[in-house]
Amino acid sequence: MEQPIRVRILDYEYLIRSDEDEAHVLKIAEYVNEKLRDIRDNTEGLSEKKTALLAAFHIASEYFQILKRDEELRSRIEARAQALNTEIDSIIHGRA
């Protein structure tokens, strides 16, 4: 692991150790910051803990939506590849 990277999330500074490069860590920290600020600014009276939990929930929800889209895309690609293989086989074997 490289040197710790200093990030600011809301009003706190943290040192993050990561195998990722500094630009990537800072990008992630900014994304988390945006989520936290959005929840804090749009929801009255939440504790920091509840704000963090809601942000984590929103980020996890986005993650699972991306996983679902990825799986759907993989399925469509596999189906298309199988159809193309069938078409190629029929041409090769003279059944076109």
C-alpha positions as CSV (number, residue, x, y, z in Angstrom):
1,M,0.0,0.0,0.0
2,E,1.1,3.5,-0.8
3,Q,1.2,6.5,1.5
4,P,-2.1,7.5,3.1
5,I,-4.2,9.9,1.1
6,R,-5.8,12.8,2.9
7,V,-9.5,13.2,2.1
8,R,-12.2,15.5,3.5
9,I,-15.7,14.1,3.9
10,L,-18.2,16.6,5.1
11,D,-16.4,18.4,8.0
12,Y,-13.8,15.7,8.8
13,E,-10.4,14.8,7.4
14,Y,-9.5,11.2,7.0
15,L,-6.3,9.4,5.9
16,I,-7.1,6.6,3.5
17,R,-4.7,3.8,2.6
18,S,-5.5,2.2,-0.7
19,D,-4.0,0.3,-3.5
20,E,-5.7,2.7,-5.9
21,D,-4.0,5.8,-7.1
22,E,-4.6,9.1,-5.4
23,A,-6.8,10.6,-8.1
24,H,-9.2,7.6,-7.9
25,V,-9.4,7.8,-4.1
26,L,-10.1,11.5,-4.3
27,K,-12.8,10.8,-6.9
28,I,-14.5,8.3,-4.6
29,A,-14.3,10.6,-1.6
30,E,-15.9,13.4,-3.7
31,Y,-18.7,11.0,-4.8
32,V,-19.3,10.0,-1.1
33,N,-19.3,13.7,-0.2
34,E,-21.9,14.5,-2.8
35,K,-24.2,11.7,-1.5
36,L,-23.8,12.8,2.1
37,R,-24.3,16.5,1.3
38,D,-27.4,15.7,-0.8
39,I,-29.0,13.7,2.0
40,R,-28.0,16.3,4.7
41,D,-29.2,19.2,2.7
42,N,-32.6,17.6,1.8
43,T,-33.4,15.9,5.0
44,E,-34.0,17.9,8.2
45,G,-32.8,16.7,11.6
46,L,-30.9,13.5,10.8
47,S,-27.9,12.6,12.9
48,E,-24.6,12.1,11.2
49,K,-24.9,8.3,11.7
50,K,-28.3,8.2,10.0
51,T,-27.1,10.5,7.2
52,A,-24.1,8.1,6.7
53,L,-26.4,5.1,6.7
54,L,-28.8,6.6,4.2
55,A,-25.8,7.6,1.9
56,A,-24.5,4.0,2.2
57,F,-27.9,2.6,1.3
58,H,-28.2,4.9,-1.7
59,I,-24.7,4.0,-2.9
60,A,-25.4,0.3,-2.5
61,S,-28.7,0.7,-4.4
62,E,-26.9,2.3,-7.3
63,Y,-24.3,-0.5,-7.2
64,F,-26.9,-3.2,-7.3
65,Q,-28.7,-1.5,-10.2
66,I,-25.4,-1.4,-12.1
67,L,-24.8,-5.1,-11.4
68,K,-28.3,-5.9,-12.7
69,R,-27.7,-3.9,-15.9
70,D,-24.3,-5.5,-16.3
71,E,-25.9,-9.0,-16.0
72,E,-28.7,-8.1,-18.5
73,L,-26.1,-6.8,-20.9
74,R,-24.0,-10.0,-20.5
75,S,-27.1,-12.1,-21.2
76,R,-28.0,-10.1,-24.3
77,I,-24.4,-10.4,-25.6
78,E,-24.3,-14.1,-24.9
79,A,-27.6,-14.6,-26.7
80,R,-26.4,-12.6,-29.7
81,A,-23.1,-14.4,-29.8
82,Q,-24.9,-17.7,-29.7
83,A,-27.2,-16.6,-32.6
84,L,-24.3,-15.5,-34.6
85,N,-22.4,-18.8,-34.0
86,T,-25.5,-20.7,-35.1
87,E,-25.7,-18.6,-38.3
88,I,-22.0,-19.0,-39.0
89,D,-22.3,-22.8,-38.5
90,S,-25.3,-23.0,-40.9
91,I,-23.3,-21.1,-43.5
92,I,-20.2,-23.2,-43.1
93,H,-22.2,-26.4,-43.3
94,G,-24.1,-25.2,-46.4
95,R,-27.5,-25.0,-44.8
96,A,-28.0,-21.3,-45.5
